[in-house]
Amino acid sequence: MTLSLIRRIRNSISLQMLLSSLGVFFILVLSTAYILFSSMRLQTVSDRSFERERFITSIRKGLEDYQGPLLNYLSTRSSNALSQILIDTQALRWQLPTYMPINADQTDLKERELYSLIRSYLDLADQAMEEKRGRNISAYTRIYDEMAGLLEYINSEIGKISLERSRNQMDAYGIFIADAWSVQLWNFLFIIFVSIFATLMLLNAIGRITSPLVRLSAMAVEISAGNFDSNDIETSSVQEMDQLVQAFNRMKRDIHQYIEEIRRQENIKQEFMQERMRNMKMEGLVRHMEIYALQAQMNPHFLFNTLNTGMQLAIVEGADRTGEYMEYLAKLFRHIIRNKDIIVPLRHEIEGLNYYFYLLKVRFPKNLDLILDCDDALPDRYQVPVSILQPLVENCVIHAFKDSPAYPGESPSRQSRIRVSAALEEDRLVLRVQDNGSGMASETRENLLHPQSIDKSSLSRVMGLENVIQRLYFFYPDDPLVVDIESGKNGEGTAIIIRIDTGRKPCIEF
Amino acid sequence: MKHFLKIGIVFFGLLSLMAFLVSLYLARDLYKSTSGDAVSPRNYHFSLYLPDNRNSFFTGIIQGAEQAAAELNAAVSIHSIDPAKNELEMASYTGIDGAIVCPYLEDALARRQLDKLGNRQIPTVIINHDVPNDQPWPFIGSNNFDVGRRIGLMAGSISEGPLRLALVYSDKAPGIYGERELVEMGLNAALGERLAAPVLGLRTNLNPLDAEELLYRLFRANPDINTIVFTDPNDTLAAAQTLVDMNLVGQVHIIGFGDDPGILENIRKGVIACSVLTNPERIGYEAVRSLWSLQQTGYTPASIDTGIKIIDGSSL
């Protein structure tokens, strides 16, 4: 019960503030009350020394007032005087202390004796009045004489006691003042220390409240600077502040998440914009190509008609080989031009390559060995980008054998070979175009195997091998292994290898 | 910062507590010292009536009385025996439980006032010198014949030749003067044939310096006096200084009275031959004890001899 209450107080800032304020207020009130009390106490102590003096003085005055009615009664037996005497006697007897303890102090002993003297005086007065009532003149006269002497002695004793007490008070007053000064000094020190203590208590309470706020403001500065990675603010075991701290930490995390989300969306937006730009460029390119194609449409028709005319002329003239050559050339042109698809079955590429092989065999009948090695199951199962094999073979014919004495067909000393193969390796369709030519410099290879931006590749009219490589990169942007170039041993021969991931669709949507 | 704050709170909290406790203690002490209620009350209130002279003899009596009072849970108020002050006359009205009286030289007056106390059933003891009466009061003090005899023996031992002796009484020591016959009888009994002339009796008044003038007069009138006996400490001191001033040290022997520091110093120097002590503390002590015994049992010895003591150079 108590522990839970303490925990509640420790965890509640409002209770802490209330208790701190009340505590400081209570301490200050208590200390002020104590100072007031001790000052009053000192005044009481100071006043007590004069109290007896006042009392003795009042007794003396009472005795002086007593003399008139007593003498009046003893002279005249006046009933008024008698009643006055009785009243005064009673008043004086009541004034005198009934019991005064005996102690070793001389002044107190003298005072005790004085009260006894006064009682004796009053007893003598009673006796004198008795004798007066009994008309024993000599007796009351003698008693009155005795009373006069006793009264004189009483007055002298009162004087002596007053003088002695004053003397004692003079001595005691110095000690009293010194002691009282000590008390006041310690009271002053007490007030100073209590004030500092109370101030520190308040500062502590304020600190418990403000320190989390300071940390919050420092965190806010960091957040405003964009630093969301700093640690969360620790809780301060103050309930209300902890709620604020937790809310702030939650706010920091949420803002971080929102900013990350905004950043992610901005990235997506930028990517989208880039994609859009790319699409727009592609559309422009397509339009450009369409115009180009439209412009070029006239030429293929004219070329086909011309080739057909040439072929018919060759047949009419009986030149069968020329006619067949012209026929294959026309088939190759038709194959290249008529197909509008970007991605075609492998069979389509193989067919086009066969037409081109026939033409090359006519051109280089002796020194060029052309080999096509393709599994029969592959051509109809897999698709490839259009026009990727024929340009590669053409590249071999143009570049691989350029250092030969003449065209491959013109040098009987060396047999030039171009081997085209298609095979399935794991999940990739591997197309290999390999020659035994002069090889490729490593710099050329590095330059070729470097993807170019679409606008560069599209607008620069890259032809042949480079065109094929850039188109492959374009269709398979996330697959850097789609194309590779290998040089043979001792720098002889080159193999261009296309590895198409059969599980991945080519990127053809603009 | 937080650490310093906590240390400060603890430090100033302790300082505040300390200042508060010290202040409380001092205030309580001050209150108690002025309240006068701290001591438990005493059982009896006795009064001691003495001459106003406060030489070592009477101071000793007061000290002895107060010591006995403290031991027996009684209190002693000190009064003057001076007839002009009328204090003994009024003693019967003061409500005291007993009176110790060192009487005046006028025995008749003393006797009347002692009778007045007796009539009021107030126990009374007499100290220092007795007052003859049909029903004598208890007496506490030295035997003055023995005092005279011891003085005579000392005077005889300090000088070998015939003695010309002056005995100086004093109003400041009425006890010895009241019984001067006993003292002189004791002197004569001790010295006998060695006295070259009868003992010269002299008397000083209450003035503590009166002995100085008395000595000058004495040596002008009686230059052959070789031994002077004093019965009061103040007279002894004044005479010792006069003897030094008159360059008579060694020629005239002084037998003093009391054990004031000045007297003891002069004994060491050889200015005073010896000094008589009547043990005043014991007189005061036994007087209070007698009154207490009278209150408790109704009985006390009729006379208590407190004895005397001689101090000389060998006993210091």
Interface residues (C-beta under 8 A of the other chain):
Chain A: S31 Y34 S38 R41 L42 T44 V45 R48 S49 P101 I102 N103 A104 D105 Q106 D108 L109 K110 R112 E113 Y115 S116 L117 R119 S120 Y121 G149 L150 Y153 S156 A172 F176 D179 A180 S182 V183 W186 N187 L189 F190 F193 V194 I196 F197 L200 M201 L203 N204 G207 S211
Chain B: M1 K2 L5 K6 G8 I9 F12 G13 L15 S16 A19 F20 V22 S23 L26 A27 D29 L30 Y31 S33 T34 S35 G36 V39 P41 R42 N43 Y44 H45 S47 E66 A69 A70 A74 A75 V76 S77 I78 N86 E87 E89 M90 Y93 T94 G95 I96
